[in-house]
Amino acid sequence: MSRAALESPARVGFCDTFLCRLRGLMFRPRLDFNDGLLLVNEKDSRLDSSIHMFFVPFDLAVFWVNDDLTVVDKVIAKSWRPAYVSKSAARYILEVHPNRIGDYEIGDKVEFKNV
């Protein structure tokens, strides 16, 4: 985990229903540096953790995290692209500002806190 992630963790919304995950960050005009969204699935899966960028007018740093809270993939997701799929099964998809792509590396453990 990067120093920036420790000093200024992102404040993310929690999204665990189908409709919430489907909408994601669509139609928002922008995303502040410290904001984001955590999409939560019922179990680790490559298919269920895929995302789309339709109607998302900005790029995102996307981190796929498995049930063991280990980052298994990451990418800069470009706006208006049809689909991104993790290289490994994941339960959590963390979508944050693209400048936060260095916050985590594949293999890092993450921690989610309800603050």
URLINUR-V950056 format. One record per backbone hydrogen bond with DSSP energy under -1.0 kcal/mol. NH is the residue of the N-H (numbers start at 0). CO is the residue of the C=O. Records with the same first field share a line. If there is no record, write none. Layout:
NH=CO + CO
This chain:
1=102
5=1
6=2
7=3
10=33
12=35
14=37
20=16
21=17
22=18
23=19
25=22
26=54
27=24
34=31
36=94
37=12
38=92
39=14
40=90
44=89
49=46
50=83
52=80
55=52
59=76
60=95
61=74
62=93
63=72
64=91
65=69
68=65
70=107
71=63
72=63
74=61
76=59
79=52
80=77
83=50
89=44
90=64
91=64
92=38
93=62
94=36
95=60
99=96
100=97
102=99
106=70
107=104
109=68
114=112
